[in-house]
Amino acid sequence: MHIEDAPRINLGGRGLVERMLTPRSQSRVQVLRSFLDVGASGGDDLYTINCDVEVLHVLAGELEVLFTNRTVVMAAGDTLTFSGREPHNWRNTGSTSADIIWTLVPAAWSGSS
């Protein structure tokens, strides 16, 4: 699938375009690609996702991932794995846009844009 053909979705973040790369019918895994503007964020508060595992991979740019007890600073090539049920948030604090791949196991969302 070409990225422009992947359906746009909105999981509540600000300043980004998100696309679902896996079919909506796929319940075992979900892969999302997010293009984050400078200053983009997951919102004001920590949140959880209904999945056992989130794998976050930074293709380009920088990203901060905030947890209740730590902040992880990520750059292009970095990967972070954590439970989606652990309260977290993210923000692009870099000076350029960021390109991110999220993998959720099992799939957490199948709604429309």
C-alpha positions in Angstrom: 0.0 0.0 0.0 1.3 3.4 -0.9 1.2 5.9 2.0 -1.3 8.2 0.2 -3.7 5.3 -0.1 -3.6 4.5 3.6 -6.7 5.8 5.4 -6.3 8.9 7.5 -7.3 8.5 11.1 -7.5 10.7 14.2 -6.6 9.4 17.6 -6.9 12.7 19.3 -3.4 14.2 18.8 -2.8 17.8 17.7 -0.6 19.0 14.8 -0.3 15.7 12.9 -1.5 13.5 10.1 -2.0 9.9 10.9 -2.5 7.0 8.6 -3.4 3.4 9.3 -1.1 1.1 7.3 -2.7 -2.2 8.3 -6.3 -3.2 7.3 -9.0 -2.1 9.7 -10.1 -5.8 9.9 -6.7 -6.8 11.3 -7.2 -7.4 15.0 -3.9 -8.9 16.0 -1.6 -6.0 15.1 -2.1 -2.4 14.0 0.6 -0.2 12.3 0.2 3.5 12.1 2.3 6.2 10.5 2.3 9.7 12.0 3.7 12.8 10.4 4.2 15.3 13.3 4.5 19.1 12.8 6.8 21.0 15.1 5.0 21.4 18.4 2.6 18.4 17.7 1.5 16.5 20.8 -0.8 13.8 22.0 -2.8 16.3 24.0 -2.6 17.9 27.4 -2.8 14.8 29.6 -1.3 11.3 29.9 -3.4 8.7 28.2 -3.5 4.9 27.8 -4.2 2.7 24.7 -6.1 -0.6 25.0 -3.2 -2.8 23.8 -0.5 -5.0 25.5 2.4 -3.5 23.6 3.2 -0.3 21.8 6.4 -0.1 19.7 7.3 3.4 18.6 10.0 3.9 15.9 11.2 7.3 14.9 12.0 7.5 11.1 12.9 11.2 11.1 12.9 14.1 13.5 12.8 14.0 17.3 10.2 13.1 19.9 9.7 13.2 23.6 7.6 10.4 25.2 6.4 11.3 28.7 5.4 8.8 31.4 4.4 9.3 35.0 7.9 8.8 36.2 10.2 9.5 33.3 10.7 11.3 29.9 12.3 9.5 27.0 14.0 11.6 24.3 14.0 9.9 20.9 15.7 10.8 17.6 15.7 9.2 14.1 16.5 5.5 14.3 15.4 5.1 18.0 12.8 2.5 19.0 10.8 2.3 22.3 8.6 -0.6 23.5 6.1 -0.2 26.4 2.7 -1.3 27.5 -0.1 0.8 25.9 -1.8 0.6 29.3 1.0 2.6 30.9 -0.1 6.3 31.1 2.0 8.2 28.5 2.0 11.1 26.1 4.3 12.4 23.4 5.3 15.7 21.8 7.5 16.9 19.0 9.9 19.3 20.7 12.4 19.3 17.8 12.9 22.1 15.3 11.7 20.0 12.3 8.7 17.7 11.6 8.9 14.1 12.7 7.9 10.9 10.9 6.9 8.1 13.3 5.7 4.4 13.0 3.5 3.1 15.8 2.9 -0.7 16.2 0.1 -1.7 18.5 -0.5 -5.3 19.7 -3.3 -6.3 19.6 -4.9 -3.7 17.4 -6.4 -1.0 19.6 -8.7 1.0 17.2 -10.7 0.3 14.1 -12.9 3.5 13.8 -13.1 5.9 10.9 -11.3 9.2 10.4 
